[in-house]
Amino acid sequence: MPTFRNPVLPGCHPDPSICRVGADFYLVTSSFAYYPALPLFHSRDLVRWSQITHVLNRPGQLALRGLDVSDGIWAPTIRHHDGRFYVVSTLAVNRRGSLTFVVTADDPAGPWSDPVPLEAEGIDPSLFFDDDGRCWFTACRDAVGEAGPGELWMRELDLERLKLVGPTHVLWHGAVRGAWVEAPHLYKRDGVYHLIAAEGGTEGNHSVTAARSGAITGPYVTDPRSPLLTHRHRGAAEPVHNVGHADLVETPDGETWAVTLGVRPIDGTHTLGRETFLVPVAWSADGPVFAPESGNVRLSERLPSVAREQGGVRLTSVADRKVGDGAATLREGGDRTAADQEGGGEAVVREHFRESVGLAWSSLRGPVGDRVRSTAVGLEIDLSPEPLGSTGVPSFIARRQQHVRFRARTSVDFLPAHPSEEAGLAVFQSQDQHATLAVTEGPRAVLTVREAGAGTRLASAPLPATGQALLEAEADEHGYTFRVYDGTAWTDLATIERSFFSTERAGGFVGVHLGLYGSDNGHAGRNRARFHWFDYEPAT
C-alpha cells in the first residue's frame, strides 16, 4: 500500500487546525513569541504542505515584546464560511490567556484583518458553523465550582459585528476527573454534535477525548470510548509521544482525516518541538474512530485517497523506505515539505537572502526589517542592544530545526569594534536556553551556552584579521557539535549534549530554531555583520 511519512509538518508546528474549501486544504499552527505569527499552509493532498503567508504579519497588531518565547500566540482554529476565512486564537501572557481575538480574510493568502478582540475567557478558541448559518464560539477556561479543573464553554458569535452574543453555555468538564480539558472542536454528523477535546496536558498523558449531544448547546454526554486516541500507555519505545489536540477535516471523496500534534523523543527528551501528524479517521455509530487500522499515530501511514488522485507524491512502502537514502543535492530556497524531507535524496537548502527573507524565517516578538536586510551580497544584520537572552526584539532571524540529524552552516563577515559586540550562529531553544557560535573581539570565534539565564563560555578559536569565517552546528542523536573554519582548516570547538536543547530541560512549549544574529549587548554602537549564505542540510 502506498504510504507517506509522518509528521507532515516536521519541526515546531504545534496545535494544528485545518479546514477545506473545495479541493484546497488550509492549516494553521501556534507561533508563540515568534513573528510573523500564525503560519498558514496550503495543500491539495493533505501530505505536501506549502506555507503561503502568516495570518499576523503587520507591525503593531499584537504586543509580544516582553514575553517568554513560549507565551504569545497559542492554539488557533481556522474555518471557512460563506466565502470568508476566520481564524480565532489567543494571546497568552505568563502561561494564561490574556486576549482572545478573531481575524478574517476573503483570500487565505491575505491580507488578513487586524485582530478583533472577543469577550472570552481562557484559551484554545474554536468556531463551528451550523446548518442554519449561525456561528458558535467554543473555548476552555478554569471551571466555575468544583466540577473542574477546566470546562469547555460556548457562546454565539455575531458574524456581522464579530461579537459574542447571547448566554454562555457550559458544555463539558472532560472525560477524566481531575484532568484539564482543552482544545475543543465541534463537528456535526447525521444530526449529532460531536465535541472533540484534549485532556491530560500536552505532555506524556496527552489524549483525544469526546462527548456528544443532540443539541448544539448540550447537554453533552461523555463518549465512553474516551480516550479516542492517546499514546500514554504505549511505553518508551514508541516513536511518537504526547499525541493530542486533534482537528478533523473531510476530503472531497468522503474520507475523514485528523491533524494532531505529537513529539518524537530520543531517550525521553525531544528537541524538535511538537509537530503536526496526519491520522486517518473512520466513523461508527458511536462517533469518530481514530487510526482505525492501527489504533496509534504511525510514522508511515497509508496515503489519503486525494494524494493518490493528485499524483506526484513520492509513493513508498514500509519495506522499501530508507530515510535519507541517496546523495544530497544543492537546492536554493526556503523551507521544504515533509514529502521532500523524508526518503530519497536529501537536499541542502541554501539561503542567499539576496531578494528577501523567506516565510520559513521568523524573528522574536516583532519585526526586525529595519535591522535585518536582504542585499546583493546576502543578509546584513545591524547589531542591536538587545541580547538573545532578553525578552525584547533582538537582531535575530531563525528557522525551525526539522531533523534530529542535520548540519547548519553560514558564511559570516564581521569585524567587532567593541568588546561587547558579537554576531554569528545561534541554536535557540528559548531566551534562557541556547547556544551561540559568534565572531567576537580579536577576532575570535566563541562558543557560549546560556542555561537558566546564566551564560558560560565553552571554547574559542582565533580568526583571520578580516573577521571572515564559516560557522557550523551539526547535530545527531547524541549532541550538537560546533565548529569553525578560518580559511585554512576546520576546528571542532565542543559538543553539547542533545538534551540541553530539549523541551524537557528548558521547559516551555517550543522546539529548537536555528538562526543568525548580531548584538552589541547594550553598547549601542553602529556596527553590522554580513552573512553571505546559510545552509540547512538534513544528514543521513
RADA-V941786 format. One record per helix or strand of 3 or more residues. SS is the DSSP state (A for helix, B for strand). FROM is the first residue (numbers start at 0). TO is the last residue. Records with the same first field share a line. If there is no record, write none. Layout:
SS->FROM-TO + FROM-TO
This chain:
B->2-4 + 16-20 + 23-27 + 36-42 + 49-55 + 71-80 + 83-92 + 95-104 + 115-117 + 122-128 + 134-141 + 149-157 + 162-171 + 180-188 + 191-198 + 206-212 + 240-249 + 255-262 + 274-283 + 286-289 + 299-301 + 328-331 + 346-350 + 361-363 + 371-374 + 377-381 + 394-399 + 405-412 + 421-429 + 432-439 + 443-450 + 453-461 + 467-474 + 478-484 + 489-496 + 512-518 + 527-537
A->304-309 + 337-340 + 497-500 + 502-505
